[in-house]
């Protein structure tokens, strides 16, 4: 429940920033730089006089967008590949799993560096890099859970009734492993937020003037001792978002796992 509250807070913050923020997040007001929290600026201002609260609010949008699209890419492509490997077995399964192993050799950061060299840094680069990294994760989980489902009695009955492999996968296998995929999607969402923050911190992700929690951390380095709150605010925002998603993922696992439900 606590994780759900934190995730809801993240979603509400991102939705609110679409229609309202205290100030335009990119507005520079150098005469009022490095101000402490006040009625005019709830969390103070940064080294360029920009309102920190506005940057945090709008920065939540990037975290949501990157998380949703990148996890969506990994979920759709990974589930298709994992289901294909489980349904066909043999050389198909071996080829899919070896391709997944190969993709694991290119983590999101390394993929982002390669894509940046080709297309330049930006939000699109972050989304594609994180999405590619998520594909083998979902492929492996889908394949493992599906293999277990294929040995169940209801699948054997469906095969005896003459259903084909893909019909069985759609009608019986995927619905019965959906809980596993939902939990993994929640955990991958948290990983995507961390990865986006890391890429933005390194200058490979979201580019100015669009706010980003990771870039706020990067910009705070120069004033770390003079104004440590510049690093604390985005750091706490990232930590709470990731904590909420991880806690919610654990809660969903406990809720959706029938073995744990029987114990309760």
DRENNULUM-139132 format. One line per field, with one value per residue: chain; x, y, z of N, C-alpha, C, O in turn; residue in one letter. Coordinates in steps of 0.05 Angstrom, whole numbers. Example, Ala and Ser with C-alpha at 12.3 -4.5 7.8 and 13.67 -1.06 7.14 Angstrom:
BEGIN
chaine	A  A
n.x	264  257
n.y	-114  -45
n.z	156  142
ca.x	246  273
ca.y	-90  -21
ca.z	156  143
c.x	264  258
c.y	-66  1
c.z	156  157
o.x	285  268
o.y	-66  23
o.z	169  161
residu	A  S
//
This chain:
BEGIN
chaine	A  A  A  A  A  A  A  A  A  A  A  A  A  A  A  A  A  A  A  A  A  A  A  A  A  A  A  A  A  A  A  A  A  A  A  A  A  A  A  A  A  A  A  A  A  A  A  A  A  A  A  A  A  A  A  A  A  A  A  A  A  A  A  A  A  A  A  A  A  A  A  A  A  A  A  A  A  A  A  A  A  A  A  A  A  A  A  A  A  A  A  A  A  A  A  A  A  A  A  A  A  A  A  A  A  A  A  A  A  A  A  A  A  A  A  A  A  A  A  A  A  A  A  A  A  A  A  A  A  A  A  A  A  A  A  A  A  A  A  A  A  A  A  A  A  A  A  A  A  A  A  A  A  A  A  A  A  A  A  A  A  A  A  A  A  A  A  A  A  A  A  A  A  A  A  A  A  A  A  A  A  A  A  A  A  A  A  A  A  A  A  A  A  A  A  A  A  A  A  A  A  A  A  A  A  A  A  A  A  A  A  A  A  A  A  A  A  A  A  A  A  A  A  A  A  A  A  A  A  A  A  A  A  A  A  A  A  A  A  A  A  A  A  A  A  A  A  A  A  A  A  A  A  A  A  A  A  A  A  A  A  A  A  A
n.x	17  39  78  43  19  63  73  25  29  72  49  7  36  63  19  -4  35  30  -11  -3  47  87  122  146  189  238  251  297  326  372  387  360  383  399  366  336  283  219  158  151  183  177  214  260  311  354  423  417  373  326  262  260  219  184  216  223  170  157  198  182  149  183  205  160  145  190  194  144  143  193  190  145  163  201  167  128  159  193  157  133  178  195  149  147  194  182  137  154  202  264  310  291  279  331  358  331  343  399  405  383  422  464  446  445  497  501  488  439  466  513  488  462  505  526  482  479  525  509  458  456  449  390  320  295  337  348  301  300  348  340  294  312  346  309  283  308  303  247  238  266  240  187  193  212  168  128  145  137  82  66  69  26  -38  -84  -63  -46  -95  -117  -84  -97  -147  -139  -120  -76  -6  1  -51  -60  -21  -41  -93  -87  -34  -9  -49  -44  7  7  8  61  87  65  85  140  141  130  175  214  199  216  271  278  269  313  354  343  352  407  428  414  442  494  491  470  417  355  353  372  324  290  267  300  307  356  393  387  414  465  476  476  524  566  552  552  571  559  504  473  421  404  420  397  340  325  350  322  271  280  294  247  210  231  233  178  157  185  167  113  115  133  89  48  66  60  5  -15  6  -15  3  23  -24  -55  -27  -38
n.y	-24  25  31  35  84  119  112  130  184  199  194  231  278  282  286  333  370  375  411  452  490  522  560  573  521  529  582  633  669  703  744  725  677  613  617  605  561  592  632  650  617  552  510  537  565  550  551  584  613  587  559  508  473  474  451  399  380  381  349  299  282  265  220  186  181  159  111  85  79  54  7  -14  -26  -66  -103  -118  -136  -172  -209  -231  -256  -291  -323  -346  -376  -413  -438  -462  -488  -527  -510  -458  -438  -441  -404  -356  -350  -347  -300  -265  -270  -246  -193  -178  -166  -114  -65  -14  35  30  19  68  102  84  94  149  165  157  180  224  256  251  248  208  174  154  126  86  58  39  10  -31  -58  -80  -119  -173  -185  -191  -230  -275  -284  -293  -338  -376  -378  -392  -443  -472  -469  -497  -550  -560  -588  -566  -546  -592  -616  -579  -587  -640  -631  -612  -560  -511  -491  -434  -418  -442  -416  -363  -368  -398  -401  -348  -317  -343  -332  -279  -250  -255  -226  -175  -161  -160  -119  -75  -74  -66  -16  16  8  32  86  97  87  126  172  165  167  219  247  239  267  243  234  266  331  400  453  421  397  349  299  272  306  351  334  330  384  404  392  430  466  438  442  494  498  449  429  430  382  347  349  329  279  255  253  216  171  161  150  103  70  67  40  -9  -29  -33  -70  -116  -122  -132  -181  -214  -210  -231  -281  -346  -385  -358  -333  -375  -387  -342
n.z	0  15  -24  -68  -56  -62  -117  -138  -122  -154  -206  -202  -194  -244  -278  -260  -273  -327  -337  -302  -267  -217  -240  -307  -323  -349  -344  -334  -280  -261  -222  -177  -160  -129  -84  -20  3  -2  2  -49  -81  -72  -63  -69  -112  -169  -193  -236  -226  -235  -219  -172  -155  -198  -238  -216  -217  -273  -291  -274  -314  -355  -332  -327  -382  -407  -376  -387  -444  -455  -423  -447  -498  -486  -461  -501  -545  -519  -495  -540  -565  -523  -517  -568  -567  -526  -547  -595  -585  -591  -643  -650  -599  -578  -611  -599  -544  -545  -573  -536  -495  -522  -527  -474  -466  -479  -441  -419  -415  -446  -496  -503  -509  -558  -592  -586  -612  -663  -673  -639  -574  -531  -512  -542  -553  -502  -491  -531  -520  -467  -475  -511  -476  -441  -470  -473  -419  -409  -447  -428  -378  -396  -427  -389  -351  -386  -404  -358  -355  -400  -385  -354  -336  -362  -409  -433  -441  -477  -521  -532  -550  -600  -609  -637  -629  -624  -613  -564  -535  -535  -513  -465  -442  -439  -410  -360  -343  -337  -288  -271  -310  -302  -252  -264  -301  -269  -236  -275  -293  -250  -256  -306  -295  -262  -299  -338  -309  -299  -351  -367  -329  -347  -393  -438  -443  -434  -460  -449  -461  -431  -370  -326  -277  -271  -299  -267  -221  -243  -255  -204  -182  -183  -144  -97  -43  -31  -41  -23  -25  -77  -100  -66  -71  -126  -120  -77  -101  -143  -113  -82  -122  -146  -101  -89  -134  -132  -82  -94  -134  -105  -72  -109  -129  -84  -79  -127  -132  -128  -92  -48  -34  -16  31  61
ca.x	0  57  89  22  15  85  70  3  40  88  31  -8  55  68  -6  -8  55  21  -30  5  71  90  136  157  213  262  255  322  324  398  388  348  393  407  349  326  254  203  131  152  195  173  238  283  320  380  445  408  349  302  247  266  194  174  233  216  143  158  217  168  138  203  208  137  145  211  187  121  150  215  180  126  179  212  145  116  179  203  137  130  201  194  127  155  214  169  118  166  225  284  329  279  284  359  365  321  357  426  403  379  448  480  435  453  524  500  469  427  485  529  471  457  530  528  461  485  545  496  434  458  435  363  300  290  360  344  278  308  368  328  275  327  356  287  273  317  293  220  239  274  219  164  200  213  141  112  153  123  53  62  68  2  -59  -102  -50  -47  -123  -121  -70  -113  -171  -131  -112  -49  12  -4  -77  -56  -6  -58  -116  -81  -7  -5  -66  -36  32  5  16  90  95  57  105  166  138  132  203  229  193  235  298  279  272  341  370  339  366  436  435  412  465  517  487  462  388  339  370  361  315  271  278  304  319  385  408  388  436  491  480  480  552  583  544  546  576  546  474  469  393  400  424  379  313  321  358  299  250  287  294  220  197  241  224  149  152  195  149  88  120  132  61  33  75  46  -24  -22  17  -35  15  23  -52  -65  -15  -52
ca.y	0  48  33  45  113  134  112  149  211  205  198  256  299  284  296  361  387  379  433  474  490  548  578  558  509  539  611  640  694  703  759  710  650  600  626  584  559  615  632  654  593  533  495  554  567  538  570  603  626  572  548  480  458  471  431  372  373  375  327  274  274  249  193  170  176  139  86  72  71  35  -18  -24  -38  -91  -121  -128  -152  -194  -230  -245  -274  -312  -341  -361  -396  -434  -453  -478  -503  -535  -490  -432  -430  -436  -379  -333  -347  -337  -271  -251  -269  -226  -167  -172  -155  -85  -52  10  57  25  23  96  114  77  108  177  170  156  198  247  251  260  231  185  156  140  107  63  43  25  -10  -54  -73  -94  -141  -199  -190  -202  -255  -297  -289  -304  -365  -393  -381  -407  -471  -485  -470  -517  -576  -561  -605  -552  -544  -619  -620  -563  -601  -664  -622  -604  -533  -506  -480  -406  -415  -449  -394  -339  -374  -411  -396  -320  -308  -355  -321  -250  -239  -253  -204  -150  -155  -153  -92  -55  -72  -54  13  29  8  51  112  100  88  152  192  162  177  248  257  237  284  227  232  290  354  427  463  403  388  321  295  265  330  369  324  338  413  411  385  454  480  417  451  519  494  419  422  426  354  331  348  309  253  244  246  190  149  155  138  76  55  62  20  -34  -39  -41  -96  -137  -125  -146  -209  -228  -210  -246  -308  -362  -400  -340  -327  -398  -385  -322
ca.z	0  16  -51  -85  -51  -74  -146  -144  -120  -178  -228  -198  -199  -273  -291  -252  -287  -355  -338  -284  -251  -205  -259  -329  -312  -362  -341  -319  -265  -248  -197  -154  -161  -104  -62  -3  1  7  -8  -78  -92  -50  -58  -75  -140  -175  -199  -257  -217  -243  -197  -169  -153  -226  -252  -206  -227  -302  -294  -270  -339  -370  -319  -335  -410  -412  -364  -401  -471  -455  -413  -467  -519  -475  -455  -525  -561  -503  -492  -566  -569  -503  -524  -591  -558  -511  -563  -617  -574  -610  -652  -647  -571  -574  -624  -584  -519  -550  -580  -511  -483  -536  -521  -447  -467  -484  -422  -429  -417  -470  -519  -506  -520  -587  -606  -586  -632  -689  -675  -621  -548  -530  -499  -559  -549  -476  -493  -547  -506  -444  -486  -521  -453  -428  -487  -464  -392  -412  -463  -410  -359  -410  -435  -365  -341  -406  -404  -336  -361  -421  -373  -338  -347  -380  -435  -445  -450  -501  -543  -539  -564  -627  -612  -645  -609  -619  -601  -536  -522  -531  -496  -439  -430  -432  -387  -335  -334  -337  -263  -270  -328  -290  -231  -277  -314  -248  -228  -298  -293  -232  -268  -328  -283  -254  -323  -351  -292  -303  -378  -366  -313  -364  -417  -461  -443  -438  -465  -442  -435  -418  -343  -320  -251  -274  -306  -243  -205  -256  -252  -176  -173  -180  -119  -78  -16  -27  -40  -25  -30  -106  -106  -48  -81  -147  -110  -62  -120  -156  -93  -74  -145  -149  -78  -91  -155  -122  -62  -106  -148  -85  -63  -131  -130  -62  -84  -151  -130  -114  -70  -25  -27  0  57  77
c.x	18  70  68  17  38  82  47  12  56  70  16  11  60  43  -10  11  47  5  -21  32  75  102  142  184  239  268  279  319  350  399  377  358  400  391  340  295  239  175  131  163  196  198  263  288  347  401  438  382  323  288  250  240  183  190  227  190  145  177  204  156  157  206  185  138  166  204  165  130  172  206  160  141  190  190  134  135  188  183  133  153  201  172  133  175  201  150  131  189  246  303  318  284  313  368  356  337  386  426  398  406  466  472  443  481  525  479  460  447  502  513  466  481  532  507  467  506  532  475  436  442  407  345  295  312  356  323  286  328  357  308  289  337  334  277  282  307  265  220  246  252  195  170  200  185  124  119  139  94  47  60  43  -20  -78  -90  -51  -75  -128  -107  -85  -137  -165  -123  -82  -32  6  -31  -76  -42  -24  -81  -110  -55  -5  -23  -56  -8  31  14  46  100  88  77  131  164  140  161  220  223  212  263  300  282  301  359  368  354  397  444  434  434  490  515  478  431  374  358  356  345  295  282  280  317  348  402  409  410  463  497  486  508  568  577  539  550  563  516  468  440  387  403  404  351  309  329  335  277  255  284  265  205  205  232  194  144  162  176  123  91  120  104  44  41  61  17  -32  -12  -3  -24  15  -5  -63  -53  -29  -79
c.y	25  52  44  75  129  135  130  178  218  210  225  280  304  295  325  380  392  404  457  469  518  569  561  547  519  568  617  668  696  720  745  681  640  611  602  583  583  613  635  629  571  517  511  554  556  559  589  617  612  560  518  463  454  450  403  363  364  352  300  264  256  221  175  162  155  112  71  62  50  7  -30  -38  -65  -112  -134  -146  -176  -217  -245  -265  -297  -332  -358  -383  -419  -451  -471  -496  -508  -511  -461  -421  -424  -410  -355  -328  -337  -308  -255  -249  -248  -198  -159  -161  -125  -72  -26  33  54  29  52  110  109  92  138  184  171  178  223  241  262  240  205  164  140  119  82  45  26  3  -35  -71  -89  -118  -168  -206  -203  -228  -279  -304  -302  -333  -385  -399  -397  -436  -486  -489  -492  -545  -580  -578  -591  -548  -571  -624  -604  -576  -625  -656  -612  -575  -531  -492  -450  -401  -422  -427  -370  -345  -384  -402  -367  -310  -319  -345  -290  -237  -236  -230  -177  -142  -146  -126  -71  -51  -59  -24  28  30  28  79  117  103  115  174  190  173  207  260  258  254  269  226  258  314  380  437  445  393  358  318  289  289  350  360  332  367  421  406  410  469  461  426  478  516  465  411  418  397  337  328  327  281  239  236  220  167  141  141  109  59  48  40  -7  -46  -48  -67  -119  -143  -139  -175  -225  -230  -229  -275  -326  -378  -383  -334  -350  -397  -365  -332
c.z	0  -11  -71  -81  -64  -105  -154  -142  -144  -202  -226  -203  -229  -287  -284  -268  -316  -357  -321  -271  -240  -224  -283  -321  -325  -359  -323  -306  -248  -223  -172  -153  -132  -80  -46  -6  13  -4  -38  -92  -70  -43  -64  -105  -144  -182  -221  -250  -225  -219  -195  -169  -181  -241  -242  -217  -256  -307  -290  -295  -354  -358  -327  -364  -417  -401  -380  -428  -472  -445  -433  -489  -510  -471  -481  -540  -545  -499  -518  -570  -549  -508  -548  -584  -543  -528  -584  -607  -596  -617  -649  -619  -567  -587  -609  -558  -523  -559  -555  -496  -496  -529  -492  -445  -472  -465  -433  -433  -442  -495  -524  -518  -550  -603  -607  -607  -660  -692  -657  -595  -549  -516  -516  -556  -523  -478  -508  -533  -483  -454  -497  -498  -440  -444  -477  -436  -394  -428  -445  -390  -372  -417  -411  -354  -360  -407  -381  -342  -382  -409  -356  -352  -367  -407  -449  -456  -476  -525  -552  -555  -593  -631  -620  -624  -603  -606  -571  -521  -516  -511  -468  -426  -421  -410  -360  -326  -333  -311  -260  -287  -316  -268  -243  -290  -293  -239  -250  -301  -274  -243  -291  -317  -275  -279  -337  -336  -297  -330  -379  -351  -330  -390  -441  -463  -450  -440  -457  -466  -420  -392  -341  -293  -252  -281  -283  -224  -216  -251  -223  -166  -167  -154  -96  -49  -11  -25  -44  -31  -60  -114  -89  -61  -104  -138  -94  -80  -134  -137  -86  -97  -148  -125  -80  -111  -146  -101  -74  -122  -129  -76  -84  -133  -108  -67  -106  -150  -115  -91  -45  -15  -9  28  74  86
o.x	11  72  75  12  32  88  49  4  55  75  12  3  60  45  -19  3  57  6  -30  39  66  94  144  202  260  288  281  309  349  412  384  343  405  402  336  283  247  169  114  153  212  202  285  272  362  396  452  371  301  302  244  239  173  178  227  187  135  173  213  153  150  208  189  133  160  208  168  124  170  213  159  132  187  194  132  129  191  190  130  149  206  176  127  172  208  148  121  194  247  310  333  293  320  384  371  343  397  444  409  412  480  489  448  489  546  456  470  445  507  523  466  479  539  513  460  504  542  475  420  424  400  353  293  307  361  326  281  326  363  307  280  337  340  265  266  304  260  203  234  246  183  153  190  178  108  102  131  82  26  50  39  -19  -86  -104  -55  -78  -142  -118  -87  -148  -183  -120  -66  -43  6  -35  -88  -48  -22  -88  -125  -54  1  -14  -60  0  52  25  56  118  103  85  144  183  152  170  238  240  222  277  321  296  312  377  387  366  410  465  451  445  507  533  478  421  381  375  332  352  284  304  265  335  364  423  429  423  481  519  498  516  584  594  522  535  556  503  460  435  368  391  397  340  292  318  331  264  237  273  259  189  188  224  187  127  149  170  111  73  109  96  28  24  51  4  -52  -21  -7  -38  9  -9  -78  -66  -32  -94
o.y	45  75  61  90  150  155  145  194  241  229  239  300  326  312  341  402  411  418  479  446  537  592  536  562  516  578  607  687  691  711  752  663  656  613  580  601  593  593  624  622  572  512  500  545  552  583  609  632  623  552  504  442  432  435  384  339  343  336  280  240  236  202  151  139  136  92  47  39  30  -13  -55  -59  -85  -135  -158  -169  -198  -240  -270  -288  -320  -356  -382  -405  -442  -475  -493  -517  -495  -496  -442  -398  -405  -395  -335  -306  -322  -293  -232  -228  -233  -180  -135  -148  -112  -69  -15  47  73  40  61  128  126  103  151  205  184  192  241  225  279  218  184  140  116  96  59  21  3  -18  -57  -96  -110  -136  -186  -229  -224  -245  -300  -328  -321  -351  -407  -422  -414  -453  -509  -509  -505  -564  -602  -582  -603  -547  -573  -637  -614  -575  -631  -672  -605  -567  -548  -483  -442  -383  -409  -420  -359  -328  -380  -397  -362  -296  -306  -351  -277  -215  -216  -215  -157  -118  -127  -111  -49  -29  -43  -9  49  50  40  96  139  119  126  192  210  186  220  282  276  256  280  217  271  318  381  432  453  383  343  334  298  292  364  377  340  375  442  415  410  483  466  418  484  530  456  389  405  388  315  306  310  261  216  216  203  146  118  123  91  36  25  22  -27  -70  -68  -84  -140  -166  -157  -192  -247  -250  -242  -292  -321  -384  -393  -330  -345  -404  -368  -318
o.z	-14  -20  -88  -100  -75  -117  -174  -158  -154  -217  -246  -215  -239  -305  -302  -276  -328  -378  -325  -264  -253  -225  -281  -312  -313  -369  -301  -318  -224  -203  -150  -145  -114  -58  -57  -17  34  -18  -52  -114  -52  -19  -65  -121  -125  -178  -225  -266  -222  -199  -214  -180  -187  -257  -259  -225  -264  -326  -301  -299  -365  -373  -333  -371  -432  -414  -385  -435  -486  -456  -436  -499  -524  -477  -482  -547  -556  -500  -517  -578  -556  -505  -549  -593  -548  -523  -590  -619  -617  -600  -646  -615  -553  -575  -606  -551  -507  -552  -553  -484  -482  -526  -487  -426  -469  -473  -453  -453  -456  -515  -547  -534  -566  -624  -627  -620  -678  -712  -660  -595  -565  -509  -504  -555  -523  -468  -499  -533  -480  -443  -492  -499  -429  -433  -473  -429  -381  -423  -447  -385  -361  -414  -413  -348  -352  -410  -384  -334  -381  -422  -344  -377  -386  -427  -473  -477  -494  -548  -576  -571  -608  -654  -612  -604  -579  -590  -554  -499  -494  -495  -450  -402  -398  -392  -340  -303  -329  -311  -250  -279  -319  -267  -234  -289  -298  -236  -245  -310  -282  -241  -294  -329  -279  -279  -347  -347  -298  -333  -392  -358  -326  -405  -463  -484  -470  -423  -457  -489  -400  -391  -353  -286  -236  -269  -280  -212  -202  -245  -218  -144  -147  -144  -79  -31  12  -9  -65  -41  -67  -134  -98  -60  -102  -146  -97  -76  -136  -144  -84  -93  -152  -129  -75  -106  -151  -101  -66  -122  -135  -72  -77  -138  -113  -59  -105  -166  -91  -72  -23  9  10  48  98  99
residu	X  X  X  X  X  X  X  X  X  X  X  X  X  X  X  X  X  X  X  X  X  X  X  X  X  X  X  X  X  X  X  X  X  X  X  X  X  X  X  X  X  X  X  X  X  X  X  X  X  X  X  X  X  X  X  X  X  X  X  X  X  X  X  X  X  X  X  X  X  X  X  X  X  X  X  X  X  X  X  X  X  X  X  X  X  X  X  X  X  X  X  X  X  X  X  X  X  X  X  X  X  X  X  X  X  X  X  X  X  X  X  X  X  X  X  X  X  X  X  X  X  X  X  X  X  X  X  X  X  X  X  X  X  X  X  X  X  X  X  X  X  X  X  X  X  X  X  X  X  X  X  X  X  X  X  X  X  X  X  X  X  X  X  X  X  X  X  X  X  X  X  X  X  X  X  X  X  X  X  X  X  X  X  X  X  X  X  X  X  X  X  X  X  X  X  X  X  X  X  X  X  X  X  X  X  X  X  X  X  X  X  X  X  X  X  X  X  X  X  X  X  X  X  X  X  X  X  X  X  X  X  X  X  X  X  X  X  X  X  X  X  X  X  X  X  X  X  X  X  X  X  X  X  X  X  X  X  X  X  X  X  X  X  X
//
